Amino acid sequence: MAQEQATWTVMAALDWTRGYLERAGDEHARRSAEWLLEASTGLARFDLYTHFDQPLTPEERACLRESVARRAQGEPLQYITGTAPFRHLEIKVTPAVLIPRPETEVLVDLALEELEASTGRGQGIDLRLRVPGRAIARQTRSADPDALPSSPRILDLCTGSGCIALSLIQEAGVDVTATDLSPEALAVARENAEALGLSDQLDLREGDLFGALGPDERFDLILSNPPYVPLADKDALPREVTGFEPPLALFSGGDGLDVFRRIIADASRHLTGKGVIIMELHEDNAMRAMQEAVKLDRYEAIDVLPDLTGRSRFVRLSGKTSG
């Protein structure tokens, strides 16, 4: 095999990689093979097939062999290649941060719609994942909350790689404050901001949720993709999730709502009077989260919003009560 690999062409390498990963149990072996070969050679997916007879260099062969061995052990492709796509960005990821999911792109869309409706900040932006404004469920005390200010203060809790904050900065031209408990995660977010030339608009803070803020800091829009997987679901998750992604960013108590409860309990101290909070949650928990927020009696309006498949995934809380 070593002699064959010494003269590998792109197509021979693709075929060998696909077969190897199939035998290792990769359910998407062809796409994994394409992804790893793209990363090893610098060729785009289409070019793999138009340059099928191009020989791999010794460096490309060595990179591919190492990558295939890691993938065969179940490591996510994004950690192997070191990047993940998110909306219009290519984000650096390491095992210190959660791999961005497509559902979280919808959270950014909801934030952009909030900015567009309230401040005009989103005018002209291509909201390519736009979701309907109709809520799945709603609890409202105030039918006509005031608009956000023209230059809203925005907070991203549990920022991880910074993908949410950086997308908002790039697409809406706003400044964002972002917090995370993990210094390693903040280092990744900082690298992403520097690589994208957005460092001047991103204020990164280390700390546990609102603990990273000053006591008098207030925000008009608070966003979060917090840990929300119930510990009870841990054994049902794929090995490439539980074996590689950071537990701190995944799990939130027995029912998955521990961090949500902390956020909604403390947010009123850091939210402007007519500010808005939008959070992503586990699809089985959004309605229960809404009910808990209603019992807390601190927000004027509470909505549950769908993802692209219609699943209840987002909770939006707006306006503070006197409570």
C-alpha positions in Angstrom: 0.0 0.0 0.0 2.9 2.4 0.8 4.2 2.0 -2.8 0.7 2.6 -4.2 0.3 5.7 -2.0 3.6 7.0 -3.3 1.9 7.5 -6.7 -1.6 8.3 -5.6 -3.7 10.4 -7.8 -6.6 12.4 -6.5 -9.2 9.8 -7.6 -7.2 6.9 -6.2 -6.8 8.7 -2.9 -10.6 9.5 -2.9 -11.5 5.8 -3.6 -9.1 4.5 -0.9 -10.2 6.9 1.7 -13.9 6.2 1.1 -13.4 2.5 1.4 -11.3 2.8 4.5 -13.9 5.0 6.3 -16.7 2.7 5.2 -14.9 -0.2 6.9 -14.4 1.9 9.9 -18.2 2.5 10.2 -18.5 6.1 8.8 -22.1 6.4 7.6 -21.1 9.2 5.2 -17.8 7.9 4.0 -17.9 9.5 0.6 -18.6 13.0 1.9 -16.0 12.5 4.6 -13.4 11.4 2.0 -14.2 14.5 -0.1 -13.9 16.8 2.9 -10.6 15.4 4.0 -9.1 15.4 0.5 -10.2 19.0 0.0 -8.4 19.9 3.2 -5.3 18.0 2.4 -4.9 19.2 -1.2 -6.6 22.6 -1.1 -8.8 21.6 -4.0 -12.5 22.4 -4.0 -15.0 19.6 -4.1 -15.7 20.1 -7.8 -12.0 20.2 -8.6 -11.5 16.7 -7.0 -13.3 15.3 -10.0 -11.9 17.6 -12.7 -8.3 17.0 -11.5 -8.9 13.3 -10.8 -5.5 12.3 -12.3 -3.4 14.9 -10.4 -0.8 13.2 -8.2 -0.7 14.0 -4.5 2.5 15.5 -3.1 4.3 13.7 -0.3 3.0 16.4 2.1 -0.6 15.9 0.9 -0.3 12.2 1.3 1.0 12.5 4.9 -1.7 15.0 5.8 -4.5 12.8 4.3 -3.2 9.6 6.1 -3.2 11.4 9.5 -6.7 12.9 8.9 -8.2 9.5 7.8 -6.8 7.8 10.9 -8.4 10.5 13.1 -11.8 10.3 11.3 -11.7 6.5 11.6 -11.6 7.0 15.4 -14.8 9.0 15.2 -13.3 12.5 15.5 -15.6 15.2 13.8 -14.5 16.4 10.4 -14.6 20.0 11.6 -12.0 19.4 14.3 -9.8 17.5 11.9 -9.8 20.3 9.3 -9.9 23.0 12.0 -12.8 24.9 10.4 -16.5 24.9 10.1 -18.9 26.9 7.8 -21.4 29.2 9.6 -23.6 31.4 7.4 -21.2 33.6 5.4 -18.1 32.8 7.5 -15.5 30.1 7.8 -15.0 29.7 11.5 -12.0 28.1 13.2 -13.0 25.4 15.7 -11.0 23.3 18.2 -12.2 20.8 20.8 -12.4 23.8 23.2 -15.6 24.9 21.4 -18.8 23.5 20.2 -19.1 22.8 16.4 -21.6 25.4 15.0 -24.9 23.8 13.9 -27.2 24.9 11.1 -30.0 25.5 13.7 -27.9 28.2 15.3 -27.8 30.1 12.0 -31.5 30.6 12.6 -30.8 32.3 15.9 -28.7 34.9 14.0 -31.6 35.4 11.6 -34.0 36.0 14.5 -31.5 38.6 15.9 -31.2 40.3 12.4 -35.0 40.4 12.1 -35.2 42.1 15.5 -32.6 44.6 14.5 -34.2 45.2 11.1 -37.7 45.7 12.6 -36.6 47.9 15.4 -33.6 49.9 14.2 -33.3 49.5 10.4 -29.9 47.9 11.0 -30.8 44.9 8.9 -32.1 46.8 5.9 -30.7 45.3 2.7 -29.3 42.2 4.4 -30.0 38.9 2.7 -31.8 37.0 5.4 -31.3 33.7 3.6 -32.6 31.5 6.5 -35.5 33.8 7.3 -38.0 32.1 9.5 -41.7 33.1 9.9 -42.3 35.7 12.6 -45.3 33.7 13.7 -44.7 32.2 17.2 -45.6 28.6 18.0 -46.8 29.9 21.4 -47.0 33.3 23.0 -47.5 34.8 26.4 -48.0 38.6 26.1 -48.6 41.4 28.6 -47.6 44.3 26.5 -48.9 44.5 22.9 -46.7 47.3 21.7 -43.2 47.4 23.2 -40.9 50.3 22.4 -38.4 49.8 19.6 -34.7 49.1 20.3 -32.4 52.1 20.1 -30.7 52.9 16.8 -27.4 51.7 18.2 -28.3 48.8 20.3 -26.0 47.2 22.9 -25.8 43.5 22.1 -24.6 40.6 24.4 -23.8 37.1 23.3 -23.6 34.7 26.2 -21.7 31.4 25.9 -20.1 32.7 22.8 -17.8 29.7 22.2 -16.1 30.1 18.7 -17.8 33.5 18.4 -19.8 32.5 15.4 -23.0 34.2 16.5 -21.4 37.5 17.5 -19.1 37.6 14.5 -22.0 36.9 12.1 -24.0 39.8 13.6 -21.0 42.1 13.4 -20.4 41.2 9.7 -24.0 41.3 8.6 -25.4 44.2 10.6 -22.4 46.3 11.4 -23.1 46.3 15.1 -20.7 46.0 18.1 -21.1 43.0 20.3 -20.0 42.0 23.8 -19.5 38.3 24.2 -18.8 36.2 27.3 -17.7 32.7 28.0 -16.6 30.7 31.0 -13.8 29.0 29.1 -10.6 30.9 28.4 -9.7 28.3 25.7 -13.0 29.1 24.0 -12.4 32.8 24.2 -9.0 32.3 22.6 -10.6 30.6 19.6 -13.2 33.4 19.4 -10.4 36.0 19.5 -8.5 34.2 16.7 -11.7 34.2 14.6 -12.3 37.9 15.1 -8.7 38.7 14.2 -8.8 36.5 11.1 -12.0 38.2 9.9 -10.8 41.7 10.8 -13.6 42.3 13.3 -11.7 42.5 16.5 -12.5 46.2 17.0 -16.2 45.4 17.2 -16.1 42.4 19.5 -15.6 42.9 23.2 -14.7 39.5 24.7 -15.2 38.9 28.5 -14.2 35.8 30.5 -16.7 34.8 33.2 -19.7 32.7 34.1 -22.7 34.2 32.1 -23.4 37.7 33.5 -20.5 37.3 36.0 -18.3 38.7 33.3 -20.1 42.0 33.3 -20.1 45.1 35.5 -23.1 45.5 37.8 -24.5 48.5 35.9 -24.1 47.2 32.3 -27.4 47.0 30.4 -28.1 45.5 27.0 -30.9 45.9 24.4 -30.5 42.5 22.8 -29.2 39.4 24.6 -28.5 36.2 22.6 -27.4 32.8 23.7 -26.9 29.3 22.4 -26.3 28.0 25.9 -25.6 24.4 27.0 -29.0 22.7 26.7 -28.7 18.9 26.3 -30.2 17.0 29.2 -27.8 14.7 31.0 -30.4 12.0 30.6 -29.8 12.1 26.8 -26.0 11.7 27.0 -25.9 7.9 26.2 -28.1 8.5 23.1 -25.8 11.0 21.5 -23.3 10.0 18.8 -19.8 9.1 19.9 -18.4 11.9 17.8 -20.3 14.3 20.0 -19.8 12.9 23.5 -16.3 11.7 22.8 -14.9 15.0 21.3 -17.1 18.1 21.9 -16.7 20.0 25.3 -19.2 18.8 27.9 -19.3 22.3 29.4 -20.9 23.5 26.1 -23.3 20.6 25.8 -25.0 19.6 29.0 -27.2 21.6 31.4 -28.4 19.5 34.3 -30.8 16.6 34.3 -33.5 18.3 32.2 -31.3 20.6 30.1 -32.7 23.8 31.5 -30.2 24.7 34.3 -28.4 27.4 32.3 -31.6 28.7 30.9 -33.0 29.2 34.4 -29.9 31.1 35.5 -30.0 33.3 32.4 -33.7 34.4 32.8 -33.3 34.8 36.5 -30.3 37.2 36.2 -31.0 38.9 32.8 -33.4 41.5 34.3 -30.4 43.1 36.0 -28.6 43.5 32.7 -31.5 44.1 30.3 -32.9 47.5 29.3 -36.6 48.1 30.0 -37.8 47.1 26.6 -34.8 44.8 25.8 -35.1 41.4 24.1 -33.6 38.0 24.9 -33.4 35.2 22.3 -32.1 31.7 23.2 -31.7 28.4 21.4 -32.9 25.4 23.3 -33.4 21.6 23.0 -36.5 20.9 20.8 -38.2 19.0 23.6 -37.7 21.9 26.1 -38.8 25.1 24.5 -42.4 24.9 25.6 -41.4 23.9 29.1 -38.9 26.8 29.2 -41.7 29.2 28.2 -43.8 28.0 31.1 -41.0 28.5 33.5 -40.4 32.0 32.2 -44.1 32.8 32.7 -44.0 31.6 36.3 -40.9 33.8 36.9 -43.1 36.8 36.0 -40.3 39.1 34.9 -41.0 39.6 31.1 -43.8 41.3 29.3 -43.9 38.9 26.3 -42.6 35.4 25.8 -42.6 33.6 22.4 -41.6 30.1 21.3 -40.3 30.2 17.7 -39.6 27.4 15.2 -36.5 26.3 13.4 -36.5 25.6 9.6 -38.2 22.3 10.1 -40.9 23.7 12.4 -39.5 22.3 15.6 -39.8 24.5 18.7 -36.2 25.6 19.2 -36.1 29.3 20.3 -37.5 31.3 23.2 -37.8 35.0 22.9 -38.4 37.2 26.0 -39.0 40.9 25.7 -39.6 43.8 28.1 -39.3 43.7 31.9 -42.1 43.7 34.4 -41.9 45.5 37.7 -41.2 42.1 39.3 
